[in-house]
Amino acid sequence: YYKMKLSLRLLLLLPFIFIMTGCPSDDSFEVVVRPYSEVYAEDITKIETFLDTHFTTVDADYNVTFTKITAATPDAVPISDEMDTSANQDDPSKKLKHKIVSVGGVDHKLYFLKLREGSGGENGDMQPSRLDSILPAYKGYRLHDLSVFDVRNNPEGWIQLTNVIQGWQHIFPEFKAADDIVGENPDGTPNFTNFGAGVMFVPSGLAYFNQIQGSINPYTSLIFSFKLMKVRFDDVDGDKILSKYEYGGPITGTALDTDGDGYPDYGDSD
């Protein structure tokens, strides 16, 4: 187990939704509330332009570098050239996939690079649902200028997916955890092998939207490169049934309501 840094916890936990409006204090400012449809139209244009104008370099440990294509790199292959155009997004030769996630009445296209799915542990089944906890390493960037706002080079604590941005909730279930820990690295950190590794390109509607989150301004699209080291299957409602079984599966799962009382099984102790 690893101790999670408070600053990272505060960054990833979904904050209470609030809107700052004009008030007498000199240090306050107004956040203009905009419709999801308007913001998404801007976000997806910026994301797809980024995919067309940048390429990635991935090292042996699945650390990712993003570089803009220029006259000095005429032979560079843009990220968008890796786009999977198959109906089921299951072409193994194409790494750039997408999912459609509806928020605020708008269908958001959530692009992600599946660099390596991950082994899933000894039995190959360590794959989280949206209701489980993960032990990741990651690096977060603002899409518009590739400035880094958060980084965790080594996993430092469990993160419950129900408590983070929707981009994470929908993408991490597409990956599997690493093999069991085999010894330590020279720096004393655990040696994880065959972990899941990828990149997600998150429109603001699936991130913090109109909220100010630390150094992230409202309506900011984000990029996360990440590695999934471990998965912990949780029992959200404490009914002794793992929540993944009350959700219908890790990737395509839909919250089940067995007794039809309007409450999902994973949050319904009866």
N, C-alpha and C positions, 0 to 999 in steps of 0.2 A: 504494500500500500504506500501511497505517496501523498505528501501533504500538498494540497492545492493552494496556490498563491491567491490571496484575497483579491488582488487587482484583476487577475484573470477571471476569477469567479464572477466579479462584478461586471466584467466586460461581456461575458457570454450569457449570464442569466437574463432572461427577458424582463425588462423593467416594467413597472406599472405604466400604463399608457397615460401620458399627460400632454397637455398642450399649453405652451407658454404664450400668454397674450400680453399685450402692452399694459404696463402698470407704472406707477410713479417712479419706481426705483431706477436709477441711472444705469445699473448693471444688468438690466433685463432687456429682452428683445422679443420681437414677435415671430413665431413660427407660423407661416402661412399654411393653412390646411388645404391640401390639394386632393383632387379625386384620384383614386388608384389608376383609372384608365389613362389619365393624362400623364401621370408619372411613369407608368409602365411603358408607354409608347416611347418616352425619352430613354428610359433605362435599357430597353431591349435594343434600341438603335446603337447606343454606346457599347453594349456588350458585344453585339455582332460585328461592329466596326473593330473592336479590339481583337476579336477572333480572326478577322481578316487581315489585320496589320501587325500581328505579333507571332513569334514562334517561341517554342519552349526548348530548353535544354534540361535533360534529366540525368542525374549522375547515378552511380551504382547503388546508392542508398536511397534513391527516389526523392532526392532534394531537387526542387524545380526552380529554374530561372526563366524569367520572361524577358524577351528582347524585341524591340520594335524593328520591323523590317525597313531597311534604308537602302540607299544606292550602294552602300558598302557590303550589304548582305543580299545580293540579287538572287542567290540560289536558295535562300531560306524558304522553308515550307510553312505557310501560315497554319495556325491552329485549326482554322475552319476546314482545311483540306482533309482533316481526320474525321469529318462529320459522318456519323452513321445515319444513312438514309433509309435503312430497312424499316419496315412497318413496326416490328417488335423491338427495335433497338438492340438487336442481338447479333450484329455482324462483328465477329471477333477481330477482324482486320482493321476496324475503325474505332478509335479510342474516344472520340467526342460524341457523347450521348446527350439526351435531354429527357426531362420529365415535364409534364404539364401540371401545375399546382394552382388551384383556384383560390384567390384571396381577394376580399373586397369586391366580389362579383366580377373579377377579371381573371382570365386564364393566363398565368405567368409561365413562360418557358424557362426552365431551369437547366442550363447547360452544365455538364460535368465531364471531366476527362477520367476514364477508368484506366489508369496506368497499370494497376495490378489488383485483381479482385481480392487476393488474400487466401490463405489456405483454410481458414476456419478452424484451426486447431486439429487435434488428433482425429476427431470424428468428422471434421469438415462442416460442423453445424453452428459454429460460433459466429452468428450473423445477427445483428441487432434488429429489433423492431423499433418503431418510433417511441416505445414505452420503456426501453431498456437504457442501461448505462454503458458508457464507453470510456476507454482509456486511450486518448489520442495524443499525437504530437501534431503541431500545425503551425502555419504562418498566415497571418491575415493582412491583406493589402486593400487599399482603396483603389478601385478600378481606374479612376480618371488619371492618376499620376503614379500608380504603383508604389506609393508610400506605404511603409509597413506600420501598422498600428498595434499589432500584437503578435507575439511569437512564443512558442513553447517547443523547444528542440527535443526535449525528452518528456515522456508522460509523467505527470506529477499528481494526478488525482482523478477520481471518477467524475464523469460529467453525465448527468441525467438528461436524456434527450428531450424530455417534456419541458425542460427548463431553458432551452436555448432557441435560437432563431429557427424559423421554419426551414430555411435552406439546409441546415444541419439535419433536421428531423427527417427530411425526405432523401437526402443523399447518403448518409452513413448506412442506412439499411441496404444500400446497393453493394456494400463491401463486407468482407469477412475479416475476422481477427487473425493475428499471427499464430505461429506455432507456440508451444509452451516455451517459457524462458530457458535459454541454454547459456548458462554462465553469465559473465559480465563483460562489458566493454572495458578498454583500458582506463576510462575515466570513472569506472565504478557503477555506471548505469546498466540496467538489465539489457541483455542481448536478445532482442526480438528478431525472429526470422520469418520470412514469407508473410509479412503483414500486408493488409490492404493499403493501397496508396492511390491518391487521386487529387483532382483539383475541381473546385466548384466555382461557378460564376453566378453570383447571387444578386438579382435585382433588388432594389431597396424594399419593395413590397414584401419580400421574403426575408428581409433583414430587419432593420430598425425603422424603416419608413420615415414618418415625420418626427421621430424622437431624436433627441441629442443623446448620444451614448459615448461618454468619455470624450475622445478627440474626434469622433465620427459625427459629421454634420447630418442634418435631416436630408432625406432623399439621396443617400449615397449608396451606389452599388459596390459590392465587395467581391474580393477573390480570396479563397482559402485553398492553399495546398495543404495536404494532410496525410497522416498515416494512422491506421487503425490497429492498435496493438492488442487490446483485450476487450472483451464484452462481458457484461454481467447482466444476466436475465433477472428482471425485477418483478415483484408482486406488488403493483401499485396500490391495490385496495386491501391487501392483507388477507385475502380469502384462501390462501394456500394453493392458488392456481396461478402459474406464471402468466403475466399479462400478455406475453406474445401469443399465447393460445386463445386469448380473448380478443385478439385483434385481427386474426385471419391470416397471419403470415408477415414476414419482415418487409417485403417490398410492395406487394400489391394489396396489403391488408386493409380491411375496412373494419372499423369498430363494430363489434357484435353486440346485439341487444337481445339475448336469448329469451328473457321473460317479457319483452315488449313493453317495459315500463318507462321507456324514454331515456333511460340512463345506460350508457355503454357498460358492458360486462366488466371491463377493466377498472371501472370506478364505482361498481355496484356490488357491495359485499354480500348481497343475498343472491 
